[in-house]
Structures are given as C-alpha cells and as structure tokens.
Amino acid sequence: VEDILRMSESRYRLLAENARDVIWVLDMNLNYVYVSPSVERMRGYTVDEVMRQTIDRIMTPESYHFVLEILNEELQGEREGLHHDPFWSRTFEAQLLRKDGSSVWT
C-alpha cells in the first residue's frame, strides 16, 4: 500500500510541478500547504517566498474581501449540510499582487 501511495504522490507531483497554471493548496486557516513552481512566472515570487505569505497579503484588498465572502458562503453551506455534486465547481476571478508591485487577474 505504501508503494502505491508513493507512486501516486510521485505522479501528482510530476503533474503539479510541470503545470503552466499555478496550483495551490490552502489549509482551513488559509495558509499555504503547497504551491507549484509556476507561481514564480506569474507573480515573480519563489515558491519559498509564497509559502511564507498570507492570503491577505497576496491579493488586492478588494479581491481579498470578495474571496472571503465566497469562502464564508461555502463554509456556511457546509454548516447547513449542503453537499455539492462531485463534479461541482465554482469559478471566480481575483487580482493577485506581483513582486514588482503590479497585479495580475487570476
């Protein structure tokens, strides 16, 4: 079982580390757990720099408040017992800050 898990993790990592899109995973406290190397191309920060950033520092204030509203809606739905279809997704745009001071819509 451990070998199968290692192989699966290796495949996932290969995909994530070579994706052109930025892949990120946050924990329930909105701290980074993982971010793909492509973040450097998009935002100008290294993976290590991004891993030390907090979500309130990576977005414009408007986008941060917008994203918090969406997260609160989703968490409220969870508390109320809302269960989405396994293929359900929610798409939105947020403006992230780049290392050079500019911003990028994602």
ChimeraX attribute file (.defattr): number of C-alpha atoms within 10 A of each C-alpha:
attribute: neighborCount
match mode: 1-to-1
recipient: residues
	/A:1	6
	/A:2	7
	/A:3	8
	/A:4	9
	/A:5	10
	/A:6	11
	/A:7	12
	/A:8	12
	/A:9	12
	/A:10	12
	/A:11	12
	/A:12	11
	/A:13	13
	/A:14	11
	/A:15	12
	/A:16	19
	/A:17	16
	/A:18	12
	/A:19	13
	/A:20	14
	/A:21	15
	/A:22	18
	/A:23	14
	/A:24	14
	/A:25	12
	/A:26	12
	/A:27	9
	/A:28	7
	/A:29	8
	/A:30	11
	/A:31	14
	/A:32	17
	/A:33	10
	/A:34	15
	/A:35	20
	/A:36	21
	/A:37	22
	/A:38	20
	/A:39	19
	/A:40	17
	/A:41	13
	/A:42	19
	/A:43	20
	/A:44	16
	/A:45	17
	/A:46	16
	/A:47	15
	/A:48	10
	/A:49	10
	/A:50	20
	/A:51	15
	/A:52	10
	/A:53	12
	/A:54	13
	/A:55	17
	/A:56	14
	/A:57	11
	/A:58	18
	/A:59	20
	/A:60	16
	/A:61	13
	/A:62	10
	/A:63	17
	/A:64	17
	/A:65	13
	/A:66	15
	/A:67	18
	/A:68	13
	/A:69	12
	/A:70	13
	/A:71	12
	/A:72	12
	/A:73	12
	/A:74	14
	/A:75	13
	/A:76	12
	/A:77	13
	/A:78	12
	/A:79	9
	/A:80	9
	/A:81	9
	/A:82	11
	/A:83	9
	/A:84	10
	/A:85	7
	/A:86	6
	/A:87	5
	/A:88	7
	/A:89	7
	/A:90	6
	/A:91	4
	/A:92	8
	/A:93	10
	/A:94	16
	/A:95	17
	/A:96	21
	/A:97	18
	/A:98	18
	/A:99	14
	/A:100	9
	/A:101	8
	/A:102	10
	/A:103	17
	/A:104	13
	/A:105	11
	/A:106	11
